Amino acid sequence: MSKDSRSIPAAFRGYLLPRSAHESLTHTRDQLRLLAQFTQARGESPEYIVIPPDALSELFERVANYVDDALSVAVCDSPGSI
């Protein structure tokens, strides 16, 4: 049993998400909503929206980093966990 899982109550089975991981996932959600707003059809806006590739690249890189951060600290405490 890993050091992290020793402090987990015996009745708990699943994933523990530390505060830092929760914050990373919150940032991920916010970045995805920003992307959705960028691409959402608007009644008064032009038919096409132009998002520079550099801006998309930066947003996708941020989202990937937030997910990596969250996954690196999440603790799985269930039978047969990886």
SULQUILIN-V928633 format. One record per pair of residues at least 12 apart in sequence whose ideal C-beta (glycine too) atoms are under 10 Angstrom apart, sorted by the first residue. I is the first residue (numbers start at 1). J is the second residue. D is the distance in Angstrom with one decimal. If there is no record, write none. Layout:
I;J;D
I;J;D
//
This chain:
1;77;8.8
2;75;7.8
2;76;9.7
2;77;8.8
2;81;9.7
3;75;10.0
4;16;7.7
4;18;9.4
4;73;9.1
4;74;9.9
4;75;4.7
4;76;9.6
4;77;8.2
5;75;6.2
5;76;8.3
5;77;4.6
5;78;9.7
5;81;8.7
6;77;9.6
7;75;9.5
7;77;9.9
8;75;7.2
8;77;4.7
9;77;9.3
10;77;9.6
12;77;6.4
12;78;9.1
13;76;9.4
13;77;6.3
13;78;4.6
13;79;7.4
13;81;9.2
14;75;9.6
14;76;7.7
14;77;6.9
14;78;6.1
14;81;9.7
15;74;5.5
15;75;6.8
15;76;5.5
15;77;7.6
15;78;8.1
15;81;9.1
16;73;9.1
16;74;6.9
16;75;4.3
16;76;8.1
16;77;6.7
17;70;7.3
17;73;8.0
17;74;5.6
17;75;8.2
18;70;8.9
18;73;5.0
18;74;7.6
18;75;7.8
19;73;9.4
20;69;6.9
20;70;8.0
20;72;9.3
20;73;5.9
21;66;9.4
21;67;9.8
21;69;6.8
21;70;4.0
21;71;7.8
21;72;8.0
21;73;4.8
21;74;5.4
21;75;9.2
22;70;7.7
22;73;9.8
22;74;9.8
23;66;8.6
23;69;8.5
23;70;8.5
24;63;9.9
24;65;8.1
24;66;4.3
24;67;7.1
24;68;8.2
24;69;4.1
24;70;4.1
24;71;8.7
24;72;9.0
24;73;8.3
24;74;9.8
25;66;6.9
25;67;7.7
25;69;8.8
25;70;5.0
25;71;9.6
25;74;9.5
26;66;8.5
26;70;9.4
27;62;7.4
27;63;8.2
27;65;8.9
27;66;4.6
27;67;9.6
27;69;8.6
27;70;9.1
28;62;8.3
28;63;5.4
28;64;9.0
28;65;9.1
28;66;4.2
28;67;5.8
28;69;9.1
28;70;7.4
29;63;9.5
29;66;9.0
30;62;9.8
30;63;9.6
30;66;9.1
31;58;9.8
31;59;5.7
31;60;8.6
31;61;10.0
31;62;5.6
31;63;4.9
31;64;9.9
31;65;9.9
31;66;7.1
32;59;8.9
32;63;6.6
32;66;9.8
34;59;6.9
34;62;9.8
34;63;9.7
35;51;8.6
35;55;9.9
35;56;8.0
35;59;6.0
35;60;8.5
35;63;8.2
38;50;10.0
38;51;5.6
38;55;8.5
38;56;8.7
38;59;8.6
39;51;7.6
//
